[in-house]
Amino acid sequence: MNMPWTPPQVEAPAFGFHRLQKVFRSKDGGDVIALRDVGFDVRQGEFVTVVGPSGCGKSTLLRILAGLERASSGTVSLGGQAVTGPSRDIGVVFQAPVLLPWRTVLQNVLVPAQIQGRDMKVATERAMHYLTLVGLENFATKYPGELSGGMQQRVGIARAFVNDPMLLLMDEPFGALDAMTRETMNLELHKLKERTGATIMLVTHSIPEAVFLGDRVVVMSPRPGRVTQIVDVDLPHPRSLDMINTDRFGTYVSGIRANLNAAGGLD
Ligand SMILES: Nc1ncnc2c1ncn2[C@@H]1O[C@H](COP(=O)(O)OP(=O)(O)OP(=O)(O)O)[C@@H](O)[C@H]1O
């Protein structure tokens, strides 16, 4: 008996950019082309990192996906829908976590749930779950001023997860931390990703950070930002800090560095 033909199941991407351009009007009236013809798709559950020199448009790309900025042309889709504005389905972590100093750690994590009118009993359970995953379960009743910079950033990460976002966007989340804390935070974030299966896009200046965290690394040229390379990082999971010293890791880092240098731009 002939079976009816069914098309192969193609999983819809979590999000994607197609021929994206962004032009800013500068104060003197000239045009600043921030992004030129950017296009790539990201799978559900993928951790994609974006690396490139200062001013190449990484934050702009992230802000367009978050619906905080509009593209000049091209399309951006999230879960199969065009992005037209900010979405509840996206959690964002910026370089500085911007915590409210008069609220406890737990109360800070609950802010997005309160804003969205969620059931606070359920939200509190979720908040404690994520505080535990970032290692801060014993700090729930402390105030931000009692925490180190790395701990404050972890609060920001737990807060971004509290509404169970479809997608987590991170803009240089560890850029203000010292090198050792940054490594620890990379490991923590990697574990969090392994446990939650979240789809994450993280932008960074650091090539080792991009390789350590990324399933794929998107490499961008100096302004106007274009994608010059997309690297599949075939390193085993879970990743460990020991891997940073391996030849394979070093090969990925030097390959991306060479690409950035060829494009004219490491800062
Ligand atoms: N609101 C704006 N008005 C005018 N120009 C802007 C605006 N926002 C960004 N730009 C310009 O667009 C370009 C890209 O900026 P963007 O912040 O996205 O770069 P970036 O790669 O994130 O930089 P960095 O790594 O230094 O944070 C820069 O030249 C910047 O000056």
The ligand as a MOL file (V3000), in Angstrom:
LIG
                    3D

  0  0  0     0  0            999 V3000
M  V30 BEGIN CTAB
M  V30 COUNTS 31 33 0 0 0
M  V30 BEGIN ATOM
M  V30 1 N 20.1680 55.7630 19.1550 0
M  V30 2 C 21.2290 55.8690 18.3420 0
M  V30 3 N 21.4110 56.9630 17.5760 0
M  V30 4 C 22.4470 57.0840 16.7320 0
M  V30 5 N 23.4030 56.1340 16.5820 0
M  V30 6 C 23.2870 55.0180 17.3330 0
M  V30 7 C 22.2020 54.8320 18.2520 0
M  V30 8 N 22.3520 53.6060 18.8530 0
M  V30 9 C 23.4800 53.0770 18.3270 0
M  V30 10 N 24.0290 53.9110 17.4200 0
M  V30 11 C 25.2490 53.6640 16.6350 0
M  V30 12 O 25.1030 52.4060 15.9820 0
M  V30 13 C 26.3300 51.6860 16.0120 0
M  V30 14 C 26.0990 50.3370 16.6930 0
M  V30 15 O 25.8630 50.5380 18.0770 0
M  V30 16 P 25.7030 49.3090 19.0850 0
M  V30 17 O 25.5270 49.8810 20.4410 0
M  V30 18 O 24.6560 48.3910 18.5860 0
M  V30 19 O 27.1190 48.5930 18.9540 0
M  V30 20 P 27.7600 47.4300 19.8610 0
M  V30 21 O 28.3880 46.4640 18.9250 0
M  V30 22 O 26.7520 46.8950 20.8020 0
M  V30 23 O 28.8730 48.2520 20.6300 0
M  V30 24 P 29.5490 47.9290 22.0590 0
M  V30 25 O 30.1620 46.5850 21.9250 0
M  V30 26 O 30.5640 49.0230 22.2110 0
M  V30 27 O 28.4550 48.0000 23.0830 0
M  V30 28 C 27.3270 52.5580 16.7410 0
M  V30 29 O 28.0960 53.2520 15.8110 0
M  V30 30 C 26.4620 53.5230 17.5260 0
M  V30 31 O 27.1240 54.7470 17.6980 0
M  V30 END ATOM
M  V30 BEGIN BOND
M  V30 1 1 1 2
M  V30 2 1 2 3
M  V30 3 2 2 7
M  V30 4 2 3 4
M  V30 5 1 4 5
M  V30 6 2 5 6
M  V30 7 1 6 7
M  V30 8 1 6 10
M  V30 9 1 7 8
M  V30 10 2 8 9
M  V30 11 1 9 10
M  V30 12 1 10 11
M  V30 13 1 11 12
M  V30 14 1 11 30
M  V30 15 1 12 13
M  V30 16 1 13 14
M  V30 17 1 13 28
M  V30 18 1 14 15
M  V30 19 1 15 16
M  V30 20 2 16 17
M  V30 21 1 16 18
M  V30 22 1 16 19
M  V30 23 1 19 20
M  V30 24 2 20 21
M  V30 25 1 20 22
M  V30 26 1 20 23
M  V30 27 1 23 24
M  V30 28 2 24 25
M  V30 29 1 24 26
M  V30 30 1 24 27
M  V30 31 1 28 29
M  V30 32 1 28 30
M  V30 33 1 30 31
M  V30 END BOND
M  V30 END CTAB
M  END
